[in-house]
């Protein structure tokens, strides 16, 4: 099991955290780039936590974009206040929090060397996090939202309908209705939150209208997908929003006879990649870090992981060569050497 920094006495820990924050100035909450439901709900919950306990309003900041239809619907319908990080003057904040990400992981846009005071995450512990003042990292949890739910619960903070809906949807989507990497804490939070969540809002979030660009990416993924036994590699080519890479990896790993999927997509000056696996012998987080070693940044855990590589050459040939390199590294790590690629769609 990965090292966890879960406080042994959560009430005492959160009391101390609140006392420390109360003696300081403005609060900034930063989530990872292109935020997903887990990071959005966690930020909403931490902001609510500080507002109720300290009567202080925190600013939630993000970089990249929110392109996936479900995530856009969540942010809009639940009225999550978000500010682009480039518009933030970091010098104006005396408390800096990182949620669902950690310093130096490459998936958040805090400047290198920027002081981080509070880190709350469910991904494996990074060495850089050890220097932060308040660290609660629990890789044995399925979601960061579960950790924040426990903060609200132990401090007796009321959870309204929109907050419950946000936290419930985060756990629901991240763990795929408790079927992926969910632990007892996630199950308990899921069951506690379900009666409080607004089912009409949930339906609107989980079944939004999809843009044409989604279907273009799906078409490219199917057209440029190759099977190597139980492994599938799909290139989405140019994409309109980064989250679609993970979204289609979730879809393609459901292919009968497949247990591991690598999806690749070209967005702006980056190559975005996502891995999904149902093979318990594979750690997706470790695997993807090996794929991008020396050329990019990545992170994740048991069954899901993502990363990106900055492109100095955006030409079709250069991207094709890079995708081939990543495919070769993937097959080498999985010890697949004697299988010729078979197109998914003949």
VMD Tcl script that draws the C-alpha trace (Angstrom):
set ca {
  {0.00 0.00 0.00}
  {1.23 3.53 -0.80}
  {2.32 5.73 2.12}
  {-0.59 7.68 3.60}
  {-0.42 10.86 5.68}
  {-3.98 10.53 6.98}
  {-4.12 12.22 10.39}
  {-4.75 9.73 13.22}
  {-7.11 12.23 14.89}
  {-8.96 14.09 12.14}
  {-10.85 16.40 14.51}
  {-7.67 17.58 16.21}
  {-5.93 17.92 12.85}
  {-8.69 20.02 11.29}
  {-8.94 22.13 14.46}
  {-5.24 22.91 14.19}
  {-5.52 23.57 10.46}
  {-8.36 26.04 10.99}
  {-6.46 27.81 13.77}
  {-3.41 28.17 11.52}
  {-5.41 29.45 8.54}
  {-7.40 31.88 10.71}
  {-4.23 33.76 11.60}
  {-3.32 34.43 8.00}
  {-4.61 36.43 5.07}
  {-6.32 35.56 1.79}
  {-6.81 31.92 0.78}
  {-6.16 30.48 -2.68}
  {-7.31 26.98 -3.68}
  {-5.63 25.60 -6.80}
  {-6.84 22.46 -8.58}
  {-5.10 20.53 -11.34}
  {-5.18 21.68 -14.94}
  {-8.34 20.87 -16.92}
  {-10.13 20.02 -13.65}
  {-12.33 16.94 -13.33}
  {-15.33 16.38 -10.99}
  {-13.15 15.20 -8.10}
  {-11.02 18.34 -8.10}
  {-14.03 20.64 -8.65}
  {-16.07 19.12 -5.81}
  {-13.06 19.05 -3.47}
  {-12.37 22.73 -4.09}
  {-16.04 23.60 -3.58}
  {-16.01 21.68 -0.28}
  {-12.78 23.23 1.05}
  {-14.08 26.70 0.18}
  {-17.32 25.92 2.04}
  {-15.27 24.55 4.98}
  {-13.36 27.82 5.37}
  {-16.46 29.93 4.81}
  {-18.49 28.21 7.54}
  {-15.74 27.70 10.13}
  {-13.75 30.92 9.62}
  {-16.16 33.22 7.77}
  {-13.49 33.56 5.09}
  {-13.99 33.35 1.33}
  {-11.36 31.44 -0.61}
  {-10.67 31.85 -4.32}
  {-10.70 28.69 -6.49}
  {-8.25 28.86 -9.40}
  {-7.57 26.54 -12.33}
  {-5.55 26.45 -15.54}
  {-6.28 24.89 -18.89}
  {-9.92 24.50 -19.75}
  {-13.07 22.64 -18.81}
  {-14.13 21.00 -22.04}
  {-15.90 17.76 -21.13}
  {-19.65 18.31 -21.26}
  {-20.32 16.65 -17.88}
  {-17.71 18.84 -16.17}
  {-19.05 22.00 -17.78}
  {-22.57 21.10 -16.67}
  {-21.32 20.41 -13.14}
  {-19.52 23.75 -12.83}
  {-22.49 25.66 -14.26}
  {-25.40 23.91 -12.53}
  {-23.71 23.76 -9.12}
  {-22.46 27.35 -9.48}
  {-18.86 26.59 -8.62}
  {-16.95 29.91 -8.59}
  {-13.81 29.47 -10.69}
  {-11.09 31.95 -11.62}
  {-8.41 31.31 -14.29}
  {-5.03 31.10 -12.57}
  {-3.36 33.50 -15.06}
  {-5.68 36.23 -13.73}
  {-4.52 35.66 -10.14}
  {-1.86 37.80 -8.45}
  {-0.23 35.11 -6.33}
  {1.48 37.68 -4.12}
  {-1.92 38.65 -2.70}
  {-2.49 35.25 -1.05}
  {-1.02 34.17 2.26}
  {-2.53 30.66 2.21}
  {-2.07 28.46 -0.88}
  {-3.84 25.09 -1.13}
  {-3.38 22.36 -3.73}
  {-6.24 19.89 -4.17}
  {-6.22 16.60 -6.09}
  {-2.66 17.39 -7.18}
  {0.75 18.01 -5.60}
  {3.72 20.34 -6.11}
  {5.89 19.46 -9.05}
  {3.61 16.86 -10.60}
  {3.34 18.72 -13.91}
  {-0.47 18.70 -13.92}
  {-0.96 22.02 -12.14}
  {0.23 25.46 -13.17}
  {1.59 26.85 -9.92}
  {4.99 28.36 -10.74}
  {7.98 26.21 -9.88}
  {9.17 26.97 -6.37}
  {5.89 28.63 -5.38}
  {5.11 28.12 -1.68}
  {2.31 25.62 -1.05}
  {0.88 25.48 2.45}
  {-1.87 22.85 2.25}
  {-1.92 19.71 0.09}
  {-4.91 17.35 0.07}
  {-4.81 14.52 -2.46}
  {-5.48 10.82 -3.05}
  {-2.60 10.15 -5.43}
  {0.74 8.67 -4.35}
  {2.91 10.94 -2.21}
  {5.52 13.03 -4.05}
  {8.79 14.03 -2.37}
  {8.03 17.71 -3.00}
  {4.89 17.51 -0.84}
  {6.90 16.75 2.30}
  {8.04 20.38 2.51}
  {4.46 21.70 2.77}
  {3.03 22.76 6.13}
  {-0.23 20.75 6.05}
  {-0.23 17.48 4.11}
  {-3.13 15.02 3.96}
  {-2.42 12.53 1.19}
  {-4.31 9.25 1.16}
  {-3.53 7.04 -1.86}
  {-5.67 4.31 -0.29}
  {-8.75 6.50 -0.92}
  {-10.59 6.47 -4.24}
  {-11.21 10.23 -4.34}
  {-10.04 13.50 -2.83}
  {-13.71 14.43 -2.44}
  {-14.07 11.71 0.19}
  {-11.31 13.31 2.26}
  {-13.03 16.71 2.10}
  {-16.36 15.11 3.01}
  {-14.70 13.78 6.16}
  {-13.45 17.30 6.97}
  {-16.98 18.68 6.75}
  {-18.44 15.79 8.70}
  {-15.94 15.76 11.58}
  {-16.34 19.54 12.02}
  {-20.13 19.39 11.90}
  {-20.36 21.62 8.82}
  {-23.78 21.53 7.16}
  {-23.89 20.07 3.66}
  {-26.50 21.63 1.41}
  {-28.06 20.08 -1.67}
  {-25.58 21.49 -4.18}
  {-22.58 20.55 -2.05}
  {-23.92 17.04 -1.56}
  {-24.58 16.74 -5.29}
  {-21.04 17.88 -6.13}
  {-19.36 15.48 -3.68}
  {-21.61 12.57 -4.63}
  {-21.03 13.07 -8.35}
  {-17.27 13.31 -7.78}
  {-17.20 9.95 -6.01}
  {-19.64 8.45 -8.52}
  {-17.59 9.49 -11.57}
  {-14.09 8.92 -10.17}
  {-14.88 5.42 -8.88}
  {-17.45 4.58 -11.58}
  {-20.22 4.01 -9.04}
  {-17.81 2.42 -6.54}
  {-16.64 -0.15 -9.10}
  {-13.13 1.28 -9.57}
  {-10.63 1.76 -6.73}
  {-13.31 2.59 -4.15}
  {-12.51 1.93 -0.50}
  {-14.73 1.74 2.54}
  {-14.42 5.49 3.17}
  {-15.60 6.19 -0.38}
  {-18.53 3.80 -0.02}
  {-19.54 5.37 3.29}
  {-19.41 8.88 1.83}
  {-21.31 7.78 -1.29}
  {-24.13 6.28 0.79}
  {-24.27 9.27 3.16}
  {-24.43 11.76 0.31}
  {-26.88 9.98 -1.99}
  {-30.05 10.92 -0.03}
  {-28.90 14.56 0.08}
  {-28.03 14.91 -3.61}
  {-30.42 16.53 -6.08}
  {-31.34 13.76 -8.52}
  {-32.59 16.17 -11.20}
  {-29.27 18.02 -11.16}
  {-27.40 14.71 -11.22}
  {-29.28 13.63 -14.31}
  {-28.49 16.92 -16.05}
  {-24.80 16.55 -15.19}
  {-24.43 12.89 -16.15}
  {-26.40 13.14 -19.40}
  {-25.54 16.51 -20.98}
  {-25.73 17.34 -24.66}
  {-22.49 16.39 -26.42}
  {-20.72 18.66 -28.93}
  {-19.91 17.56 -32.44}
  {-16.20 17.59 -31.52}
  {-16.75 14.65 -29.17}
  {-17.99 12.47 -32.02}
  {-15.14 13.60 -34.27}
  {-12.67 12.47 -31.59}
  {-14.56 9.20 -31.16}
  {-14.39 8.61 -34.91}
  {-10.63 9.26 -34.95}
  {-10.10 6.99 -31.95}
  {-11.93 4.10 -33.61}
  {-10.25 4.68 -36.96}
  {-6.74 4.87 -35.48}
  {-6.97 2.18 -32.81}
  {-4.74 -0.89 -32.90}
  {-4.93 -4.05 -30.82}
  {-1.90 -5.87 -29.44}
  {-3.57 -8.82 -27.81}
  {-5.28 -7.45 -24.71}
  {-3.74 -4.00 -25.16}
  {-5.30 -1.26 -27.25}
  {-3.58 1.94 -28.42}
  {-5.73 4.69 -29.94}
  {-4.73 8.03 -31.45}
  {-7.42 10.71 -31.39}
  {-5.25 13.01 -33.55}
  {-6.10 16.69 -32.99}
  {-8.57 17.28 -30.15}
  {-10.66 20.28 -29.08}
  {-10.40 19.69 -25.33}
  {-7.90 17.61 -23.32}
  {-10.41 15.70 -21.18}
  {-11.71 13.78 -24.19}
  {-8.57 11.60 -24.10}
  {-9.44 10.19 -20.67}
  {-13.13 10.08 -21.56}
  {-12.53 7.82 -24.55}
  {-9.99 5.71 -22.65}
  {-12.80 4.97 -20.18}
  {-14.97 3.90 -23.08}
  {-12.41 1.81 -24.97}
  {-11.23 -0.19 -21.95}
  {-14.71 -1.74 -21.99}
  {-13.87 -3.50 -25.27}
  {-14.32 -7.24 -24.85}
  {-10.98 -9.03 -24.49}
  {-9.08 -5.81 -23.70}
  {-7.59 -5.04 -20.29}
  {-5.32 -2.03 -20.97}
  {-5.84 1.07 -23.11}
  {-3.51 3.93 -24.04}
  {-5.21 6.94 -25.65}
  {-3.28 9.81 -27.23}
  {-4.46 13.19 -28.45}
  {-2.79 16.35 -29.77}
  {-4.01 19.54 -28.07}
  {-2.35 22.93 -28.70}
  {1.37 22.35 -28.13}
  {0.92 19.21 -26.04}
  {0.44 15.51 -26.54}
  {-2.10 14.35 -23.96}
  {-2.14 10.69 -22.93}
  {-4.34 8.56 -20.72}
  {-4.12 4.95 -19.53}
  {-6.93 2.77 -18.22}
  {-6.54 -0.83 -17.10}
  {-8.61 -3.56 -15.52}
  {-5.54 -5.74 -14.97}
  {-4.78 -5.76 -11.23}
  {-1.16 -6.68 -11.95}
  {-0.63 -3.34 -13.71}
  {-0.24 -0.06 -11.86}
  {-1.31 2.58 -14.37}
  {0.43 5.39 -12.48}
  {3.79 3.65 -12.46}
  {3.35 2.55 -16.06}
  {2.60 6.00 -17.45}
  {5.53 7.57 -15.60}
  {7.81 5.08 -17.33}
  {6.29 5.94 -20.71}
  {7.00 9.66 -20.38}
  {10.33 9.35 -18.54}
  {12.67 12.08 -19.76}
  {10.11 13.63 -22.13}
  {6.99 14.57 -20.15}
  {5.06 14.58 -16.89}
  {2.46 12.10 -15.66}
  {0.76 10.66 -12.63}
  {-2.01 8.38 -11.48}
  {-2.63 5.22 -9.52}
  {-3.80 1.63 -9.89}
  {-6.34 1.60 -12.72}
  {-6.13 5.08 -14.23}
  {-3.43 7.61 -15.09}
  {-2.77 10.58 -17.32}
  {0.06 12.73 -18.56}
  {1.26 15.21 -21.14}
  {4.31 15.92 -23.25}
  {5.20 19.42 -24.44}
  {5.75 19.49 -28.18}
  {8.63 21.46 -29.63}
  {7.62 20.26 -33.10}
  {3.91 20.24 -33.96}
  {4.35 18.62 -37.35}
  {2.29 15.55 -38.16}
  {5.46 13.52 -38.69}
  {6.95 14.50 -35.31}
  {3.73 13.67 -33.46}
  {3.46 10.36 -35.29}
  {7.02 9.46 -34.27}
  {6.33 10.40 -30.66}
  {3.18 8.28 -30.58}
  {5.18 5.37 -32.00}
  {7.82 5.84 -29.27}
  {5.17 5.78 -26.54}
  {3.59 2.68 -28.06}
  {6.97 0.94 -28.17}
  {7.65 1.83 -24.53}
  {4.20 0.59 -23.53}
  {4.65 -2.76 -25.27}
  {8.16 -3.15 -23.84}
  {6.95 -2.47 -20.28}
  {4.11 -4.98 -20.72}
  {6.55 -7.48 -22.29}
  {4.67 -7.67 -25.58}
  {7.12 -8.26 -28.41}
  {5.71 -10.78 -30.84}
  {2.29 -9.36 -31.68}
  {1.52 -7.42 -34.84}
  {-1.05 -4.63 -34.49}
  {-4.59 -5.48 -35.55}
  {-6.88 -2.57 -36.47}
  {-9.88 -2.25 -34.17}
  {-12.04 -1.35 -37.16}
  {-10.95 -3.28 -40.28}
}
mol new
graphics top color blue
foreach p $ca { graphics top sphere $p radius 0.5 }
foreach p [lrange $ca 0 end-1] q [lrange $ca 1 end] { graphics top cylinder $p $q radius 0.2 }
display resetview
